[in-house]
Amino acid sequence: MKKKDIILIIVVLLVACIAFGAKFLLSKQGGEATITVDGKVYGTYSLDEDQTINVDDHNTVVIKGGVVHMEDADCPDKLCIKQGEISSNGEKIVCLPNKTIVQVNSDKESDYDVKVK
């Protein structure tokens, strides 16, 4: 490896670190998670309080450390579990077979209309 190759690698890593850090600085944290089942509000829960919510014996939603994730579901594909953790305003976890949606809501406006993972 030549000196220019090493400099290029360092610059690329530095730009990647800056972009990754900016993602966390620019995203606004939500204040509550709203769970809806079949279009009806099942409950609204604060992200400040760690808790486990069993939704109609089909889904298990966990709030821990200010983030929400679907821990367990009885749907066949388990895509809702694979969606990971959410914490920013407007993010959602959707379980289509059980008609369950978990959405983070906040009074703060997000800088983005949609986030794609």
C-alpha positions in Angstrom: 0.0 0.0 0.0 1.2 3.4 -0.9 1.0 6.6 1.1 -1.9 7.9 -1.0 -3.9 4.7 -0.5 -3.6 5.1 3.3 -4.7 8.8 3.1 -7.7 7.8 1.0 -8.8 5.1 3.5 -8.4 7.6 6.4 -10.5 10.2 4.6 -13.3 7.8 3.7 -13.4 6.5 7.3 -13.5 10.1 8.6 -16.4 11.0 6.3 -18.3 7.9 7.3 -17.8 8.7 11.0 -19.0 12.3 10.5 -22.1 11.1 8.6 -22.9 8.5 11.2 -22.5 11.0 14.0 -24.7 13.6 12.2 -27.5 11.0 11.9 -27.7 10.8 15.7 -27.4 14.6 16.2 -30.1 15.5 13.7 -32.7 12.8 14.6 -35.2 14.0 17.2 -36.2 11.6 19.9 -39.9 10.9 20.4 -41.7 11.2 23.7 -44.3 8.4 23.5 -45.2 5.3 21.6 -48.7 4.7 20.3 -49.9 1.2 19.7 -52.9 0.6 17.4 -54.6 -2.7 16.7 -57.0 -3.0 13.7 -57.2 0.9 13.5 -58.1 1.4 17.1 -55.7 2.9 19.7 -54.6 0.1 22.1 -52.5 2.4 24.3 -50.0 5.2 24.5 -46.8 4.7 26.5 -44.0 7.0 27.5 -40.5 6.3 26.2 -39.1 7.5 29.5 -40.4 4.4 31.4 -39.0 1.0 30.7 -41.9 -1.5 30.2 -43.1 -4.6 28.4 -46.5 -4.5 26.7 -48.4 -7.7 25.7 -50.7 -6.7 22.8 -53.7 -9.0 22.6 -51.5 -12.1 23.2 -50.2 -11.7 19.7 -47.3 -9.2 20.0 -44.9 -8.2 22.8 -43.6 -4.6 22.6 -40.7 -3.6 24.7 -39.8 0.0 25.7 -36.3 0.2 27.1 -33.8 3.1 27.3 -36.0 5.4 25.2 -36.3 3.0 22.2 -39.1 0.7 21.2 -38.9 -2.7 19.6 -41.1 -5.7 18.9 -39.7 -8.5 21.0 -42.1 -11.3 20.0 -44.9 -11.9 17.6 -47.0 -15.0 16.6 -47.0 -14.0 12.9 -45.4 -16.5 10.5 -42.8 -14.2 8.9 -41.6 -12.2 12.0 -40.9 -9.1 9.9 -42.1 -6.8 12.6 -39.3 -8.2 14.9 -36.7 -7.7 12.2 -37.6 -4.0 11.8 -35.5 -3.3 14.8 -35.6 -0.4 17.3 -37.3 2.9 16.7 -37.1 6.1 18.7 -37.4 9.1 16.3 -40.6 11.0 15.6 -42.8 9.3 13.0 -41.0 6.0 12.9 -43.2 2.9 12.8 -43.1 -0.9 13.3 -45.9 -2.7 11.5 -47.2 -6.3 12.0 -49.6 -6.8 9.1 -50.9 -10.3 10.0 -51.9 -9.1 13.5 -52.9 -5.6 12.2 -50.6 -3.9 14.9 -48.8 -0.7 14.4 -46.3 0.9 16.9 -45.5 4.6 16.2 -43.3 7.0 18.0 -44.9 10.5 18.4 -43.4 13.7 19.7 -44.3 17.4 19.8 -40.9 18.1 18.1 -41.0 18.4 14.4 -38.7 16.0 12.5 -36.3 17.4 9.9 -37.3 14.6 7.5 -40.6 13.5 6.1 -39.5 9.8 5.8 -36.6 7.7 7.0 -35.5 4.8 5.0 -33.5 2.0 6.6 
